[in-house]
């Protein structure tokens, strides 16, 4: 059973991501600075998708995002610098908080039962939902570092 502190940390990371995401124009969110492979928009979508895949998909549960969203932001994808619509920006803002809140509630309600073992990109094995939730926090922290670095290049 996970301690509440992991969910508090996850909420803090999502709120910090949202602070960065919310202060930029659509053009700024789409900018890929020289030396980077992605942008602020992609990082925000990516952490949502990765959480859904690690925690829900691998647990055999329905996800709170659709297949098109997953296809656009999953591991191995890259943004194209097209300017996002206001609807896409608002969807990401809403999902940033709602998927965090739903995961906490779903976990506390015992929704996560089974899990298909998964090995992450850094060769860290996930054997259950607890592993996935904990590792996801680390993953989102690393992307927050990327977001902070990207923000230095956005005017």
Secondary structure, DSSP 8 states (H G I E B T S, - for coil): ---HHHHHHHHHHHHHHHHHHHTS-HHHHH---TT-S--HHHHHHHHHHHHIIIIIGGGT---SS-HHHHHHHSTT---------HHHHHHHHHHHHHHHHHHHHHHHTT-------EE-TTS-EE-SHHHHHHHHHHHHHHHHHHHHHHHTT--
